[in-house]
Amino acid sequence: SFLWPTEQLRKGVFMTLLEAVNTCLRALGETPVTSVDEQYPTLATILPALDEAVQALLTEGWWFNSFPGYTLLPELDGTVLVPNEMLVFYPDDPSRFTFSGRRIVDTATGSIAVNSSVVGRAVLLYDFTELAEAAQWAVTYKAAYDVYVADFGVDNTAQKLQADFAGYYRELGAMHTRQRRASSATKRQTLRWKQKLRN
């Protein structure tokens, strides 16, 4: 079974970016730093690796960064642009609208002149410090693994880093399932309450 590295993690103590960086540095056998702004060569590799890991993880869409019922409004020229902080947008009506990266297009014609508001599920990009705890740890060990393998290849240390990432990813998945179930239960209770009021 997977074990959290510290009891603090279950008490709601979130990681800082500096702690994530130093976790990666220790995995590489290097000395921790006191600031992410230090002129330290390896930071030029670790910080982009963390950014890439954050974006890759969040693109999957989790309970804390995925929101249904999000409305995108058209510009004056009829185009519907997708904000930079939005990683993915899933229109509720894909037969009419398609997410093409930074804008919504007409599914049938491919035209960018949509001339309509578009409702769907938005998946948002957050900074590392805004992530759920398990997501922070998963991102950190994914970045540590990627940086380590780029320097040293796949060995026992790399496999341990990969296993740590997999453990946190599984825990994140379990948290996601629990949150979704709780949300669904709340919606059902609200629906029953509204139906009772109508009777």
C-alpha positions in Angstrom: 0.0 0.0 0.0 1.1 3.6 -0.6 2.4 5.6 2.3 2.5 9.4 2.6 6.0 10.7 3.2 5.0 12.7 6.3 2.1 12.9 8.6 1.9 16.6 7.9 0.6 15.9 4.5 -2.7 14.6 5.9 -3.0 17.7 8.1 -3.4 20.0 5.2 0.2 21.4 5.0 0.7 22.3 1.4 4.1 22.3 -0.4 5.8 25.5 -1.6 7.5 25.7 -4.9 10.8 25.9 -3.1 10.1 22.6 -1.3 9.2 21.0 -4.7 12.5 22.3 -6.2 14.5 21.0 -3.3 12.8 17.6 -3.5 14.0 17.4 -7.1 17.5 18.6 -6.2 17.8 15.9 -3.5 16.7 13.3 -6.0 19.6 14.4 -8.2 22.0 14.3 -5.3 22.4 18.0 -5.3 22.4 20.6 -2.5 19.0 22.3 -1.7 18.7 26.0 -2.4 17.2 28.7 -0.2 15.3 30.5 -3.0 13.9 29.5 -6.5 15.5 32.8 -7.7 19.1 31.6 -6.9 21.6 31.5 -9.8 21.8 27.8 -9.7 22.2 26.0 -13.1 20.0 23.0 -12.3 17.0 25.3 -11.6 16.9 26.1 -15.3 16.0 22.4 -15.8 13.8 21.8 -12.8 11.5 24.8 -13.0 10.4 24.1 -16.6 10.0 20.4 -15.7 7.6 21.4 -12.9 5.7 23.7 -15.2 5.3 20.9 -17.8 4.3 18.4 -15.1 1.6 20.8 -13.8 0.2 21.4 -17.2 0.2 17.7 -18.1 -1.6 16.7 -14.9 -4.2 19.5 -14.9 -5.1 18.9 -18.5 -6.7 15.6 -17.4 -9.3 17.6 -15.5 -9.8 17.1 -11.7 -12.4 18.1 -9.2 -10.5 21.2 -8.3 -9.9 22.6 -11.8 -12.7 21.3 -13.9 -16.0 23.2 -14.0 -19.2 22.4 -15.9 -21.7 25.0 -16.9 -18.9 27.5 -17.9 -20.1 30.0 -20.6 -17.8 31.5 -23.2 -19.2 34.7 -24.8 -18.6 35.7 -28.4 -16.5 38.7 -29.4 -17.9 41.5 -31.5 -16.8 39.7 -34.7 -18.6 36.5 -33.7 -15.5 34.6 -32.6 -15.4 32.8 -29.3 -11.9 32.9 -27.7 -10.7 30.5 -25.0 -8.8 32.3 -22.2 -5.1 31.5 -21.7 -5.7 30.0 -18.3 -8.1 27.5 -19.8 -6.3 24.3 -20.8 -9.3 22.5 -22.3 -12.9 23.4 -23.1 -15.5 20.7 -23.7 -18.7 22.1 -25.3 -21.9 20.7 -24.1 -23.1 20.4 -27.7 -20.1 19.0 -29.7 -22.4 18.6 -32.7 -22.4 22.4 -33.0 -19.2 23.5 -31.4 -15.6 22.2 -31.3 -12.7 23.3 -29.1 -9.7 23.9 -31.4 -7.1 25.2 -28.9 -7.4 28.9 -28.4 -10.9 29.3 -29.9 -14.2 27.6 -30.5 -15.2 26.7 -34.1 -18.4 25.6 -35.8 -18.3 21.8 -35.9 -20.0 21.5 -39.3 -18.1 24.2 -41.2 -14.9 24.8 -39.2 -15.8 28.5 -39.3 -14.4 30.7 -36.4 -17.5 33.0 -36.7 -19.6 31.1 -34.2 -21.8 34.1 -33.3 -23.1 32.4 -30.2 -22.3 31.9 -26.5 -20.9 28.4 -25.9 -21.6 26.4 -22.7 -19.3 23.6 -21.6 -16.9 22.1 -19.1 -13.8 24.3 -18.5 -10.5 22.8 -17.4 -8.3 25.5 -15.8 -4.6 25.9 -15.4 -3.4 26.7 -11.8 -0.1 27.6 -10.3 1.7 24.9 -8.4 0.9 26.4 -5.0 -2.9 26.3 -5.8 -2.9 22.5 -6.4 -4.4 19.9 -4.2 -1.8 18.3 -1.9 -1.6 14.9 -3.7 -1.4 16.8 -7.0 1.6 18.8 -5.7 3.4 15.6 -4.7 2.6 13.9 -8.0 3.8 16.8 -10.0 7.0 17.1 -7.9 8.0 13.4 -8.4 7.0 13.5 -12.1 9.4 16.4 -12.6 12.1 14.8 -10.4 11.8 11.6 -12.5 12.0 13.5 -15.8 15.0 15.6 -14.8 16.8 12.6 -13.3 16.3 10.3 -16.3 17.4 13.1 -18.7 20.7 13.2 -16.7 21.3 9.6 -15.6 18.9 7.4 -17.5 16.7 4.8 -16.0 18.2 3.1 -12.9 17.0 2.0 -9.5 16.7 5.7 -8.3 14.6 6.5 -11.4 12.3 3.6 -10.7 11.8 4.7 -7.1 10.9 8.2 -8.3 8.5 6.7 -10.8 6.9 4.6 -8.1 6.5 7.6 -5.8 4.8 9.5 -8.6 2.5 6.5 -9.3 1.6 6.3 -5.6 0.6 10.0 -5.4 -1.2 9.8 -8.7 -3.3 6.9 -7.4 -4.1 8.8 -4.2 -5.1 11.8 -6.3 -7.4 9.6 -8.4 -9.0 8.2 -5.2 -9.5 11.8 -3.9 -11.1 12.7 -7.2 -13.5 9.8 -7.0 -14.5 10.7 -3.4 -15.0 14.3 -4.3 -17.2 13.5 -7.3 -19.3 11.0 -5.3 -19.8 13.6 -2.6 -20.8 16.2 -5.2 -23.2 13.8 -6.9 -24.8 13.0 -3.5 -25.2 16.7 -2.7 -26.9 17.3 -6.1 -29.3 14.4 -5.5 -30.2 15.7 -2.1 -30.8 19.2 -3.5 -33.0 17.7 -6.2 -35.1 15.7 -3.7 -35.5 18.8 -1.6 -36.7 20.9 -4.5 -39.1 18.1 -5.5 -40.5 18.0 -2.0 -41.0 21.8 -2.0 -43.1 21.5 -5.2 -45.4 18.8 -3.7 
